[in-house]
Amino acid sequence: MSADDTIPVELAGRWRSNVVLKRDVFSTVERGFFTTDAGPVEAVLRRIDITPWWTFAIALHFLRREARALAVAGTLNLAPPLLFAGRRVLVRGWIDGLPLQLARPNGDRDYFRSAKRALRALHRAGITHNDLAKEQNWLRMPDGRAVLTDFQLATHFSRRHALFRLAAYEDLRHLLKHKNRYAPHWLTAAERRMLGRKSAPTRIWMATGKRVYYWITRGIFNFTDREGGGPRLVNDVPLLTARLKQHPFVRDAAIVAFPDRRTGTGLYAFVEAQAKEAVLLDYLSAGSPKAPERLQIVEALPRDNSGQVRTDILQLVAMNQIDLIGPLISSDTEKELVARIVSGRQNLRDRFAF
């Protein structure tokens, strides 16, 4: 057994992992069960005990910031509750919600009203999130309300001074950017004006610091954050997809990324084809870039009404988050198709039922 497969020492006897949700150079995030005084509960673990040594100091700083923020935000019903905070681990409650890029609340006025209320409650508690430009940090609950997650960059202010007001302004502006994407006709005149007014520090950051940030994260660490997919999703997937579609027995293909405890980021290909999986993997292995870690032949790819492949559903299959697929299904026909894809999936580390 590798070090990556061990339970953190601080959680010995209290943690059982089911699936890796995300892995980067700052932490590994896993979903599983945590044993509390009242018994086991579904939870999420962030661990930094297996991060590279050169990012450990930053990872530790992020872990402590998240613990401080969740200790407050988690009690307000707008963020996961903090269940355990250790030296190198943090356990938060599991929230049965979908990230914004999967939930896609098109035209959903009530969702964005809920998001604004959540943000106001967070700011009243003296906390700014500071990372709300990422859609994956906004969740949509089954009842339609908004919940926030991933508080690694959050700040807990003791006073509402100028720096707090600036950070709170940027939190709200990022929310409005998402509203402009999914429900633009519900933007008020004041919100439209706010969208066009970046704060002075933000303008300076975008012109200077952001370029340095990209140089360090993408150039030195080779870390590209595209919904957690990393550089392989950005650089390799277009080439691999095009190569698959050139095969005479392939009708169509879609490739998504999934986090892996050992390799960091793996690729999962779903292929409409009259061919064996091993044949297509050999075909891809003969070229460059590296072939996907998983390849599954499917009778058909799920598509929306416009014919676009439902990569949101395929992403959840690849990540073993199959218990979250239900709310995304739009018809009985699609449900039957997706059920067959789920039953034939290649990534079998989960214990969740569809």
Secondary structure as UniProt FT lines:
FT   HELIX           3..5
FT   HELIX           9..11
FT   TURN            12..14
FT   STRAND          15..23
FT   STRAND          28..36
FT   TURN            37..38
FT   STRAND          39..47
FT   TURN            49..50
FT   HELIX           53..55
FT   HELIX           56..73
FT   TURN            74..77
FT   STRAND          82..85
FT   STRAND          89..93
FT   STRAND          98..99
FT   HELIX           100..103
FT   TURN            106..107
FT   HELIX           109..124
FT   TURN            125..126
FT   STRAND          127..128
FT   TURN            132..133
FT   HELIX           135..137
FT   STRAND          138..140
FT   TURN            142..143
FT   STRAND          146..148
FT   TURN            152..153
FT   STRAND          155..156
FT   HELIX           162..182
FT   HELIX           184..186
FT   HELIX           189..195
FT   HELIX           200..207
FT   HELIX           209..214
FT   HELIX           215..220
FT   TURN            227..228
FT   HELIX           230..231
FT   HELIX           232..236
FT   HELIX           237..246
FT   TURN            248..249
FT   STRAND          250..260
FT   TURN            261..263
FT   STRAND          264..273
FT   HELIX           277..285
FT   STRAND          294..298
FT   TURN            305..306
FT   HELIX           311..318
FT   TURN            319..320
FT   HELIX           322..324
FT   HELIX           326..328
FT   HELIX           332..343
//
